[in-house]
Amino acid sequence: CRGAARALPRSASTSIAEAARGLAERCAARLTALLATAGARRLVVGFSGGADSTLLLALARDYAARAGLPLLAVHVDHRLHPDSGAWAAHCAAQARHVGVPFELLTVAAAPPAGASVEAWAR
């Protein structure tokens, strides 16, 4: 995506920037409301390493910096996939790259026979 905005016509580039600002503002407003209700003193983001959670981590990092809150990225390795260790390493590297402390939680259990793996992992 690097340089993609430069390749767009000025009007498209402007609307993308406006949309990004709007998303950041909506996220900040929602986080402010949620954190006030919870009385939170820090922000913890579940970080899978995918595109959605990477965007969430970036938004949370900016919000936490403005709000003066400590931020932690947490990845849970359920060991359900042979590449789960590589995903965990990817998450650690991404968090480090954006300057967010990272914690890896590794699950040592397995779902019961016949159980939904997805439901168990949640």
Summary of the structure (lengths in Angstrom):
residues: 122
radius of gyration: 17.5
end to end distance: 31.1
largest distance: 56.2
contacts: 292
relative contact order: 0.12
helix: 57%
strand: 13%
